[in-house]
Amino acid sequence: MTGTMKKILSLLMVLAFLMAENTAFAEQPAAPEASAEQVAAEAAENSGIIDAALLNQWADDFATEHQLTDSYKDFSIGFCYTGTGDSWYYNADVWMYSASMYKVPVSMLLAEKVASGELTQQSIVSGITVEYAESTALVYSNNDSGHAIVSYLGGTYAGKCSDQTEKYTDLPSDYFSSDFIDVSYYTARYMTQVMKTLYDGGEEKFPHVIEYLLQAQPGAYFRLSQKVESSYQVAQKFGAYEEPNGNNNNHCTAIIYTPTPIIVTVMTRNIMDYQNIIAQVGEHLADYSLELDQQVEAWRQAETERAEAEALALEQTANDAEPEMQMPETESIDSLPAMPDENPDPAGNVNTLDGISQEDGNNTQKRIPTAVIIIAAVLAAVIIGALILLLIARKRAAEDETMAGEELDWTDSEGTGKTKSRRRDTEEAENPERGVKKVKRTDSTVRSVKKRGTENEYKPRH
């Protein structure tokens, strides 16, 4: 019986393993962390109020017109409309040397310490006051002041505290290349998000940073556009540096205070007329933001209605999914569904036999695999059978034990096979003089015997 139980337990373990493995097909996998390519794809598809297709077409035409498409040239744009927080990016994940743009995020790190009370504007950092370090680094792009801030914060000359500034974006950690940490390479996407964080935090979180950027480079970069310079305030920071390998980097990032402020970053590499390119991009996006201002109220209303419709549809779907008690219907053989074809449906619809998924157009429904149901039923049957066998085995063992005890009581201890009664008869025949052992009788027994003796002429034995 022990061997049978071992086989049953082994079978149960195998079935449990198969059931767990099949159930895994029905589970939804955890969403992986977004990669750099996924970040770019999501930004292109989910640009909100911004017409990404329209801006992409404009940027393509602009790059072609200004001959910015040669292989040795790089041209990137980042744009954020603060009215809704929506962004648009064009070729914005190319890593280029940041040059002096790094002075914005490191100044933000220092300003946070001032906002928290750890420092004041007159505190000394690397031999100079916080006020002097920030103002000269941001207004005049003073390199000594920038390096003093980096040194105070514990960064390196090459890395520029990049590892401390990731927090100013919502980009996943695997977005950042080693060049970002080691040698301060930036992308237009990263820098645009840093400037959005600066705009959102403002004076309360980053005291004096925007104030100094509003004074920087009058008549240059984005402020080279007469229309922008005369119409709006611009808080900007440029970066310009020619690397030893010959790559000439020229960038600028800014908050342009249109009626609804916008953030624009333009990064270029090996482009000669970079200041004019930057100014034209800023002017075009400033004009585009005015169009968005006229659309934003209608867009918000449409978004509200869309959200309400989606919520209603979701609620309706949940209600429809609730099971209803229905009497089973008898089906004839003719009404049973036909077996699926071996070849897939040319329309692309899928109806899998294992029940893992069913697709109908763009809708996908998940249900429990048929294999899981079958295995669960088999497992339940095996468990019930094992319990029944176990009960039968215990009952038989109890009966065998009882029978063995009775046989032991009545079997001759010397192994002759004679019963106690037969042995007593034999002894009396062989030794009549020994007589029979007297049986102790109770008074009631004696009275009973005497009564029978009177009626039946019973004569007591002596």
Long-range contacts (C-beta under 8 A, 24 or more apart in sequence): 1-393, 4-389, 5-386, 5-390, 8-382, 8-385, 8-386, 8-389, 11-382, 12-379, 12-382, 12-383, 12-386, 15-375, 15-378, 15-379, 15-382, 16-379, 18-375, 19-372, 19-375, 19-376, 19-379, 22-369, 22-371, 22-372, 22-375, 23-369, 23-372, 25-354, 25-356, 25-369, 26-356, 26-366, 26-367, 26-368, 26-369, 26-372, 28-366, 33-172, 33-173, 33-174, 34-172, 34-175, 35-172, 35-174, 35-175, 36-93, 36-174, 36-175, 39-93, 39-171, 39-172, 39-175, 39-189, 40-89, 40-92, 40-93, 40-189, 43-87, 43-88, 43-89, 43-92, 43-189, 44-89, 47-86, 47-87, 47-88, 48-84, 48-85, 48-86, 49-81, 49-83, 49-84, 49-86, 49-292, 49-295, 49-296, 49-299, 50-79, 50-81, 50-86, 50-87, 50-88, 50-292, 52-88, 55-79, 55-88, 55-90, 55-288, 56-90, 58-284, 59-90, 59-91, 62-280, 62-281, 62-284, 66-273, 66-277, 68-268, 68-271, 68-277, 72-270, 73-268, 73-269, 73-270, 73-271, 74-267, 74-268, 74-269, 74-270, 74-271, 75-266, 75-267, 75-268, 75-271, 75-277, 76-187, 76-188, 76-265, 76-266, 76-267, 76-268, 77-188, 77-264, 77-265, 77-266, 77-281, 78-188, 78-189, 78-191, 78-192, 78-193, 78-253, 78-263, 78-264, 78-265, 78-266, 79-192, 79-262, 79-263, 79-264, 79-265, 79-285, 80-192, 80-193, 80-195, 80-196, 80-262, 80-263, 81-260, 81-262, 81-289, 81-292, 82-196, 82-199, 82-260, 82-261, 82-262, 82-263, 83-260, 83-289, 83-292, 83-293, 83-296, 84-296, 84-299, 84-300, 85-196, 87-192, 87-196, 89-188, 89-189, 89-192, 90-188, 91-188, 92-187, 92-188, 92-189, 92-192, 93-187, 93-188, 93-189, 94-187, 94-188, 94-267, 94-269, 95-177, 95-179, 95-180, 95-185, 95-186, 95-187, 96-185, 96-186, 96-187, 96-247, 96-249, 96-251, 96-267, 96-269, 97-183, 97-184, 97-185, 97-186, 97-241, 97-243, 97-247, 97-249, 98-160, 98-184, 98-185, 98-186, 98-191, 98-239, 98-249, 98-251, 99-238, 99-239, 99-240, 99-241, 99-249, 99-250, 99-251, 100-141, 100-143, 100-146, 100-237, 100-238, 100-239, 100-240, 100-241, 101-186, 101-191, 101-237, 101-238, 101-239, 101-251, 101-252, 101-253, 102-146, 102-160, 102-161, 102-162, 102-184, 102-186, 102-239, 103-137, 103-138, 103-141, 103-146, 103-149, 103-237, 104-138, 104-191, 104-194, 104-195, 104-198, 104-209, 104-213, 104-237, 104-253, 105-161, 105-165, 105-168, 105-194, 106-146, 106-149, 106-150, 106-153, 106-155, 106-160, 106-161, 106-165, 107-134, 107-137, 107-138, 107-149, 107-206, 107-209, 107-212, 108-165, 108-168, 108-194, 108-197, 108-198, 108-201, 108-206, 108-209, 109-149, 109-153, 109-161, 109-164, 109-165, 110-134, 110-149, 110-152, 110-153, 111-205, 111-206, 111-207, 111-208, 111-209, 112-205, 112-206, 114-207, 114-208, 115-204, 115-205, 115-206, 115-207, 121-208, 125-149, 125-152, 126-151, 126-152, 131-208, 134-208, 134-209, 134-212, 135-208, 135-212, 138-209, 138-212, 138-213, 138-216, 138-237, 139-212, 139-213, 139-215, 139-216, 140-216, 141-216, 141-237, 141-238, 158-182, 158-183, 158-184, 159-183, 159-184, 160-184, 165-194, 168-193, 168-194, 168-197, 168-198, 169-193, 169-194, 169-197, 186-251, 186-267, 187-267, 188-265, 188-266, 188-267, 191-251, 191-253, 191-265, 191-267, 192-253, 192-263, 192-264, 192-265, 194-253, 195-253, 195-254, 195-255, 195-263, 195-265, 196-263, 198-255, 199-255, 199-261, 199-263, 210-235, 210-255, 213-237, 213-254, 213-255, 220-275, 221-252, 221-254, 221-275, 221-278, 221-279, 222-252, 222-254, 222-256, 222-264, 222-278, 222-279, 222-282, 223-279, 224-275, 224-276, 224-278, 224-279, 225-279, 225-280, 225-282, 225-283, 227-283, 227-286, 228-256, 228-279, 228-282, 228-283, 228-286, 231-286, 232-256, 232-257, 232-258, 232-286, 233-257, 234-282, 250-274, 250-275, 250-278, 251-278, 252-278, 254-282, 256-282, 256-285, 256-286, 258-286, 258-289, 258-290, 258-293, 259-289, 259-290, 259-293, 260-289, 260-292, 260-293, 260-296, 262-286, 262-289
